Amino acid sequence: MTTYNTFRTAVKSGEFLVTAEVAPPKGGDPRHMILMAQTLKGRVHGVNITDGSRAVLRMSPLAASVILLQEGIEPICQMACRDRNRIGLQADLMGAHALGIHNILALTGDPVKAGDHPDAKSVFDVESVRLLQLIGKLNRGLCGNGKPLTDGSTDLFPGAAVDPQLASWSGLQRRFERKLEAGAEFFQSQLITDFERLEIFMDKIAAGTNKPILAGIFLLKSAKNAEFINKNVPGVSIPQSIIDRLAGAADPLREGMEIAAQQVRLAKELCQGVHLMAVKREDLIPQILDLAGISPINAVSG
């Protein structure tokens, strides 16, 4: 069985971490996903495979992660609580382990009304903190109900999402601490635009936890793209100054790459990694990393 531990090894050794997000296909043909993910080889420690992001239907992240693993690319499989109860979630987690997929990002999931099947029924039997707790039990050889697994424990490396730009500091701290207590080994943040606030979060809340925070960096392709995100992505606010900069650029895509690279450099001064999102243009991520002065990584497999 093929398995990779590049991401976990880098986390444990304190390296500056780089991850990137790739969406599974909307259909049965994974070729475009594979093509985009292959451009990231040697530049990232892991590739996040989304689980119905924005409640939009796409291929199972578990299946997509297996496909990437077969291509020699280490996946970080996102798992959301919106569409499965605790039985289904545990079944998928055990399956992930058996298939050599060990990095799991535990998410509550976006509301169905935000997506392309607004009449679908939400599950939310558990949310992200309780999903992290389930992973911890499986790793200790127990079901969610506390009974022993008869065919062996799992070896999953769980992470969680964090939003340093959340309006409520007390709510942010409480949620962050609950995820830490539940066993999160790493945190990937939502899209960051306010780096002063990220610095305060790192100093006031994340300091001393010894768990890496990866700042979310998004490639904005144009002013129109930024305005679309402001309107359609909950909890995200692109500053008007960035929108104006994109609108006034002769080459908005190149300007977006420069902005992303500047943000990577800012993040490198504040936290242990970056999580890059470049929807449908993941092939530009290596260039953004070059602009930011981030060297290729040395892959470790085993």
KANOR-V754216 format. One record per residue. N is the residue number from 1. RES is the residue in one small letter. SS is DSSP state (@ for helix, = for strand, . for the rest). NEAR is the number of other C-alpha atoms within 12 Angstrom. Layout:
# KANOR-V754216
{{N RES SS NEAR} {N RES SS NEAR}}
This chain:
# KANOR-V754216
{{1 m . 13} {2 t . 21} {3 t . 29} {4 y = 33} {5 n . 29} {6 t @ 35} {7 f @ 44} {8 r @ 36} {9 t @ 23} {10 a @ 29} {11 v @ 30} {12 k @ 19} {13 s @ 16} {14 g . 19} {15 e . 27} {16 f . 34} {17 l = 43} {18 v = 48} {19 t = 50} {20 a = 50} {21 e = 44} {22 v = 46} {23 a . 43} {24 p . 41} {25 p . 29} {26 k . 22} {27 g . 15} {28 g . 15} {29 d . 16} {30 p . 26} {31 r @ 19} {32 h @ 24} {33 m @ 37} {34 i @ 31} {35 l @ 24} {36 m @ 32} {37 a @ 45} {38 q @ 31} {39 t . 24} {40 l . 40} {41 k . 32} {42 g . 27} {43 r . 38} {44 v . 40} {45 h . 41} {46 g = 49} {47 v = 50} {48 n = 44} {49 i = 44} {50 t . 40} {51 d . 39} {52 g . 36} {53 s @ 36} {54 r @ 26} {55 a @ 30} {56 v . 27} {57 l . 25} {58 r . 28} {59 m . 26} {60 s . 30} {61 p @ 39} {62 l @ 40} {63 a @ 29} {64 a @ 41} {65 s @ 45} {66 v @ 35} {67 i @ 34} {68 l @ 40} {69 l @ 36} {70 q @ 22} {71 e . 26} {72 g . 31} {73 i . 44} {74 e . 45} {75 p = 50} {76 i = 48} {77 c = 49} {78 q = 45} {79 m = 45} {80 a = 46} {81 c . 37} {82 r . 33} {83 d . 32} {84 r . 27} {85 n . 25} {86 r @ 29} {87 i @ 20} {88 g @ 23} {89 l @ 38} {90 q @ 36} {91 a @ 23} {92 d @ 33} {93 l @ 43} {94 m @ 32} {95 g @ 24} {96 a @ 35} {97 h @ 32} {98 a @ 22} {99 l . 29} {100 g . 35} {101 i . 46} {102 h . 38} {103 n = 45} {104 i = 51} {105 l = 45} {106 a = 45} {107 l = 39} {108 t . 36} {109 g . 35} {110 d . 32} {111 p . 28} {112 v @ 26} {113 k @ 19} {114 a @ 22} {115 g . 22} {116 d . 18} {117 h . 18} {118 p . 16} {119 d . 12} {120 a . 17} {121 k . 16} {122 s . 25} {123 v . 22} {124 f . 25} {125 d . 22} {126 v . 29} {127 e . 31} {128 s @ 38} {129 v @ 34} {130 r @ 32} {131 l @ 44} {132 l @ 41} {133 q @ 34} {134 l @ 39} {135 i @ 44} {136 g @ 34} {137 k @ 30} {138 l @ 37} {139 n @ 28} {140 r . 22} {141 g . 24} {142 l = 23} {143 c . 29} {144 g . 28} {145 n . 15} {146 g . 15} {147 k . 13} {148 p = 17} {149 l . 20} {150 t . 12} {151 d . 12} {152 g . 17} {153 s . 24} {154 t . 35} {155 d . 28} {156 l . 39} {157 f = 38} {158 p = 44} {159 g = 43} {160 a = 46} {161 a = 38} {162 v = 43} {163 d . 35} {164 p . 40} {165 q . 30} {166 l . 26} {167 a . 15} {168 s . 13} {169 w @ 19} {170 s @ 15} {171 g @ 17} {172 l @ 23} {173 q @ 26} {174 r @ 18} {175 r @ 27} {176 f @ 38} {177 e @ 24} {178 r @ 23} {179 k @ 36} {180 l @ 33} {181 e @ 20} {182 a . 26} {183 g . 34} {184 a . 39} {185 e . 35} {186 f = 43} {187 f = 42} {188 q = 43} {189 s = 41} {190 q = 32} {191 l = 39} {192 i . 39} {193 t . 37} {194 d . 27} {195 f @ 27} {196 e @ 18} {197 r @ 22} {198 l @ 35} {199 e @ 25} {200 i @ 19} {201 f @ 32} {202 m @ 33} {203 d @ 17} {204 k @ 18} {205 i @ 28} {206 a @ 32} {207 a . 21} {208 g . 14} {209 t . 21} {210 n . 20} {211 k . 35} {212 p = 39} {213 i = 46} {214 l = 43} {215 a = 47} {216 g = 41} {217 i = 44} {218 f = 40} {219 l . 45} {220 l . 41} {221 k . 34} {222 s . 29} {223 a @ 29} {224 k @ 23} {225 n @ 25} {226 a @ 32} {227 e @ 24} {228 f @ 18} {229 i @ 25} {230 n @ 22} {231 k @ 15} {232 n @ 19} {233 v . 22} {234 p . 23} {235 g . 21} {236 v . 27} {237 s . 25} {238 i . 33} {239 p . 20} {240 q @ 16} {241 s @ 17} {242 i @ 31} {243 i @ 28} {244 d @ 19} {245 r @ 26} {246 l @ 31} {247 a @ 23} {248 g . 17} {249 a . 20} {250 a . 13} {251 d . 16} {252 p @ 25} {253 l @ 27} {254 r @ 23} {255 e @ 27} {256 g @ 38} {257 m @ 36} {258 e @ 32} {259 i @ 32} {260 a @ 40} {261 a @ 31} {262 q @ 26} {263 q @ 38} {264 v @ 42} {265 r @ 27} {266 l @ 27} {267 a @ 37} {268 k @ 31} {269 e . 20} {270 l . 27} {271 c . 37} {272 q . 35} {273 g = 38} {274 v = 46} {275 h = 45} {276 l = 46} {277 m = 40} {278 a . 34} {279 v . 26} {280 k . 22} {281 r . 30} {282 e @ 36} {283 d @ 29} {284 l @ 33} {285 i @ 45} {286 p @ 34} {287 q @ 27} {288 i @ 40} {289 l @ 38} {290 d @ 20} {291 l @ 23} {292 a . 25} {293 g . 19} {294 i . 27} {295 s . 19} {296 p . 22} {297 i . 23} {298 n . 19} {299 a . 24} {300 v . 21} {301 s = 19} {302 g . 15}}
